[in-house]
Amino acid sequence: MGLKISVILVDDHPTVLKGMRVCIEEEEGLEVSAVACTASELLGLPQLETCDVIVLDVNLPDTTGIEAIPMILERRADARILMFSMHRGVEYVRRALDSGALGYVLKAAMPDELVAAIRAVRHDGTYLPRDIAVAFAQGRQVQSPGEGGPQLTGRELEILRQIAAGEPSKRIAWKLGVSIRTVDAHRRNLKRKLGARSASECVSLAIRAGLIAAL
């Protein structure tokens, strides 16, 4: 048998944490490597550097889970994050995915669905409950081209322009006064938001969408 998928659970309700832990550890091939009740506690865990998946509650005492995502990606650019929430709204899902989460599962879900979501996110996939995925997709389709394009932050646009100019991550980090990890996290988010598989495709799609000018 291969190595187990290691999971960090982040929720401020001890009963919820206990229930999730039991659910996950009953499954073959999964283990809980650590738990945390706040974003700050999560960021201080040594297991953050080695875990396979982070199951992150949207509502935390010190910040929201969605606001915590960039902090996690700053610490570890390749972190795989699965949001665990009672909120069904498409806007929550959109914000979570745009911030860097790979999946979103509801707290009302059956244990089997949580496990399936963890496995999907671990293997570089994405996961959305069927009804939310349909609503999310329909929400994208009904928007006009001007409104439905990817929403990039000012920093993401800045980095995208640097990528278009052929600058490597190390030089971009030096120019902007940030870490290479931060630049790599932004690169990852740009690919996800633009639906691109490479940096060059990011640039091509961004030019076609009118986000940046062709050089």
N, C-alpha and C positions, 0 to 999 in steps of 0.2 A: 504494500500500500504506500502511496506517495505521502508527501508531507501534508499536514493538515492546513486548512485555510485558517489563518489567525485573524481574529476579529477584536476590535476595540469597540465597546459600547459606551455611548455618551447620552445620559438622560438624568434629569435631576430628581426623578421619582424612584426611590429604592425598590418599591414593589415592581415597577416596570422593568428595572434593570434585572432583578432576580428572575422575573418571568422570561425575559429575553434570553438570559444566560442559560436557563434550563432548556428552553426551546432549541437553542443553538447547539449546546453540548450533547444533546440527545442524538444529534445527527452525526453519522459517520463522516469523518473527514473535515469536521469543523471544530474549532476551539476558541474560547474567549481568552485572549492574552492579557486584557486589562479592562477596567471600567473607569469612567469619570463622570462627575456630576456637573461640571462647568467647562467652558472652553479653556479657561486658564489651566485647569487641572489636566485637561487633555494635552495641551501644549507642553506641559512639564513631564509627560510620561516618556520614559526611554523607549517603550514599546512602539511609540509612534514612528520610529525610524524603521521598524521591521515588520509591522503588521501588514496584512493583505487588504483588509477592508475596515473602514471606520463607519459604524452605524451611528448617525448623528441626529439627535432630536432638534426640531426647529426652535422650540422654546427652551432657553437656558437662562439661569439667573443673571449671568454677567453680560451676555450678549445674545443675539439670535444665532441659531445654527447657520443660517445663510450668511450672516456677517462674519461668522467664524471661518467660513470656507477659505477666503483668501489668506487668512492667518495660517491655516493648516498648510496650504500650498506654498506659502513663503518658507515654512519650515521643511516641507517635503514636497517637492514639485510633482512627484509621481503618485501622490496619495490617491487612493480610490475611496470615494465618499458616497455613502448611501444615506439619503435623508429619510428620517423616520418621523412621521408627522400625523397629527389628527386633522390637518388642514387639507381640504380637497380642492381648493381653488386653483385654477390654471395659473394665475399670477404667481402663486407660491412656487409652483413647479417650474415655471419659466425662470424665475429669479434664482432658484436653486441650481438649475442646469447652466444658466448663463454664468453663475459664479464659479462653477467647476465641479459640481456634483455629477456623478455618473448615473444615479438612480434615485427613485423616490417611491417609498412604500408607506401605506397608511397604517396607523396604529390599530385600526379596526380589522386589519388583514388577518387571515388564518396563519398559524405558525409556518405552514408549508410555503406560503407565499414569501414570507420574510427570508426563509432559507433559500428559496429560488432566486430572490433578488440579490442576496449576498453572493451566491455562486455566479450569477450573471455579471455583476460588477467586478468580481475577482478576475474573471476571464476576459477583461477588457471590453465587456459589452455594456449596454445600458439597460435599465429596467424602469418601466412605468406600469402601474396597474392598467388593465385593458381599458376601463371606462375613462380614466384620466388621459391615457394615450390618445384615445379617439377625440376627446374634447380639446386636447392640446393641439392635435393635428388640424382639427376643424378651425380652431382659433387662428392658426397660421394662414389657412387657406382663405378665410374671409377678409383678411386684411388687404388693403391696396398695396401695390408695389412700393410706394413711398413709405408706408407705415409698417410693412411686413418684413423689411430687411433686418439684418442683425443689428442689434443695438450695442455699439462698442463704446467703451469709456474713452476719455481723453488720452489716458496713458496707453491704452491698447492701440489707439490710432497712431500715437507717436511711435510706438514700437513697430507697428505695421509699416509705417513709412521708412523706418530704418532697415527693416527686413527687405523692403522693396528696393532699397539702395544697395543691397548686398552686404550689409554689415552683419558680422557674426555676433552671437550672444555676448561674448566677452567684451567686445567693443561697445555694444549697445549699453551694457551694464555700466561700463566706465563713463560713457557720455551722460547717462541719466542719473548716475550716483546711486545705483541700486545693486543688489547682488545678482549674480548669474542665475541663481535659483529663481529669483523673482522674474527675470526675463523669460526663463524657460517655462515658468507657470503661465505667464501671459501668452507665450507661443501656443501652449496647450489649449488655453481658453479660446484663442483666436481660431484654431483649427476646429474646435467644437462649435463655436458660434457660426462660423462660415461654412461648416460642413466640408472642410478640406482635409486631405490626407497628407499634405506636405506644405512646407513654407511657400514654395513657388505657386502652389494651387491657391493658398491663402491670398497671395498678392493678386493673382489673376481674377479670382472671384470678387475681391474687394474693388478692383478697378471696374469690373463689369457692373457692380452694385453702386458705383459712384461714390464709394467711401474714400478713396484716395485717387489721385491723378496718376496717369501713366507717366513714367519717367522717360 
